[in-house]
């Protein structure tokens, strides 16, 4: 017995699950971790991830190589964001008073979401590459 699941069609980048998840993570980080000069990279990367998803989605037909490269950058930035969150949790959060500290569960939740979303971005990259290869083979025939 086989089951088929129908997904909603992707009409815009806003329909992509990876966009929705990275948007939620970036908003949570921006709200919970106050931006200061030493945390600028953390905020910049977090807030830039959904923007890059939107850019990659727009480029996927006009400049396939650039779209795939942008997805590669997103995966790299997901890794960097995890490192920054772990550093903040272990260094900066320890220096704050008890009232100002962010509970470790917040960091664990964000890191887990980022890493699972990173793997979904990888699958999206494979999917776009496969689609563009199939499209190319059909146009060549």
N, C-alpha and C positions, 0 to 999 in steps of 0.2 A: 504494500500500500504506500503510495507516495502522496505527499501533501504539497500543495503549492500555496505559497504565501504571496499575496499581492501587496506591494508597497505603493505608497502614494508616489506619483510621478514627481521627479525633481524639476520644478519650474524655475527656480532661482537658487542661488547659493544659500539662501535662508532655509531652504528645505533640507539641506545636508545636515545629517546628524553631527558630523564633526564640527561644523560651524556652530551649531546650537550648543554643543558641549564646551567648546573653547570660549564662546561668548560668555557662558555662565561662569566658567573658571576665571576669566579675566575680570569680570564684574566683581566676583567674590574677593579676589585678591586686591583689586583697587579699593574696595570698601573696607576691608579688614586690615590691610597693611598700609599705614600712612606713608605717603611718598616723601622721601627726603633724598638729598643728593646721593647718599650711599645706597639707596634702594631704587634709584632711577632705572637701572638695567632691568630689575625685576619687573617693575611696572611697564617699561617699554616693551619688553618681550611679551608679557601677558596680554597687553592691550593690542599688540600687533598681530597676534596669532589669528583672530577672526578676520582681520583685514586681509591677511595673506590668503586665507581660504577663499574669500570673495574675489581676490585678484586671480588666483589660480583657476577658479571656476570660469571667469571671464575669458581667460587665455586658452582654455582647453581646445578650442577649435582653430583659432587664428594662429597661435604659436604653441604647438603641442610641447615642444622641447622646453620652452620657458615655463609652461604650466607644470610639467613634471619636475622641473628644477625648483619651482616654488614650493611644491609639495615636499620635496627633499629638505628645503630650508625650514619648513614648518616642523618636520620631524626633528631636525637638529635643534630648533628653538624649544621644542617640547622638552628635550633632554636638558638643555640649559636652564629652563624654567624650573625643572625638578631640582637641579643642583642649587639654584638660588633659593628656592623654598627651604631646602634642607639646611642650607647655610644660615638663613634667617632664623629658622626654628632653633638651631643649635647654638648660634652665637648671639644674635640680636635679641631674640625673645628671652633669653636667659638674663640679659642685662636690664630688662624692664621690671617695673614694680609689679606686684601680684595683680593689681587692678588693670594694668595695661597689657599683660601677657595674653597671647592668643593660645587657646588650648591646642595641644598636640593633635587632637582629632581633626581639627580644621586642616592642618598640613597633610595628614595622612589621606584625608578625603580628596583634597585637591591633587595631590601627587598621584593617587590611584586613578582619578579621572583623566589626568593628563597622559599617563602611560597607556591606559586603555584606548584613549582617543588617538594617541600616536600610532598604535597598531592599526586602528581603523583608517588613518590617513595612509598608511602603507598599503592597505588593501584597496583604498580608493586609487592610489597611484597605479597599482597593478591593473585595476579595472580600466582606467583611462588609457593606459598603455595598450592593453589588449584591444580596447575599442578602436583606438587609432590605428593599430596594426591591421585589424580586420577591415576597417574602412579603407586603408591604403591598398590592401590586397584586392578588394572589390573594385576599386577605381583603376587598378592596373590591368585587370582582365578585360 
